[in-house]
């Protein structure tokens, strides 16, 4: 069967396409404008087995859905890996499209995993909630600054209902009073929207046994478990836990030569939200899990709080990966860990297996 390959250099307002039929190998290059040209009509002319490849980009979802609605395949490639195949340093849209087409034809296209529509929706809602929380924090900090400038020194009490009454009782100038009312109104509005999103997320979590499995681990709550499930699944695509850690951008960077070893910070590739949630959850997990608690306290003394926080988050990510891979809850995970340690001790002492 003949295959049509389309290498697309995608931008927000336009795209450059290099396409050919595997039967004759003739390459054609075309540029389409998203605002004026009919993309559906262009891609509808291809029939049979059609593969459209493009680099991973944050605003191509509508285009991917368009291609799939026509019955074509969409392949997303890792941008850095694609660029490594370039033979020349010269870079433009035409060369990029031709490079993607060449990789598709030769079978060297660095294809990455594409999440399904449900996972995209859940992650989109998680990012939306995260932005709302940041806005709420900014509003609360601004309100606290106004209160402190008016003589209020009880910082801890400003967060709750009692703190709200104290703020409303302060004597302020006309401008400060007006800002106070605006910030209070904004906080209330944001809180309502956060609650609405969390109800939707809770409904999604109640229907997913994988989320319930992760939430048995101390420190892993609704947001962290949802983000882990819909970012890592299917976990079978990771050969081992190091691959999963690298995918989340939590593996340390190394630049060593001969006898000189130099370790840099983490790579920070992948989901920024996942790293944030896992590291925050790691601090909570360290309060309820004795092994993580000892690890965190030992590392705080050696490396400081920042690096200890990231290290605990990495351990929590590894645990989550194992729990999802083996479909094991927290108690089962602990039991297997104890059995593994006992088996290692027996091998060290030379005890024969039964």
Secondary structure as UniProt FT lines:
FT   STRAND          3..10
FT   STRAND          14..21
FT   TURN            22..24
FT   STRAND          28..33
FT   TURN            34..36
FT   HELIX           39..44
FT   STRAND          49..55
FT   TURN            58..59
FT   HELIX           61..69
FT   TURN            70..71
FT   STRAND          73..77
FT   HELIX           79..84
FT   HELIX           93..106
FT   HELIX           117..149
FT   TURN            150..151
FT   HELIX           156..158
FT   HELIX           161..169
FT   HELIX           174..206
FT   HELIX           209..214
FT   TURN            215..216
FT   TURN            218..219
FT   HELIX           222..232
FT   HELIX           235..237
FT   HELIX           241..248
FT   STRAND          252..254
FT   TURN            258..259
FT   STRAND          263..266
FT   HELIX           272..288
FT   HELIX           290..303
FT   HELIX           305..326
FT   HELIX           330..349
//
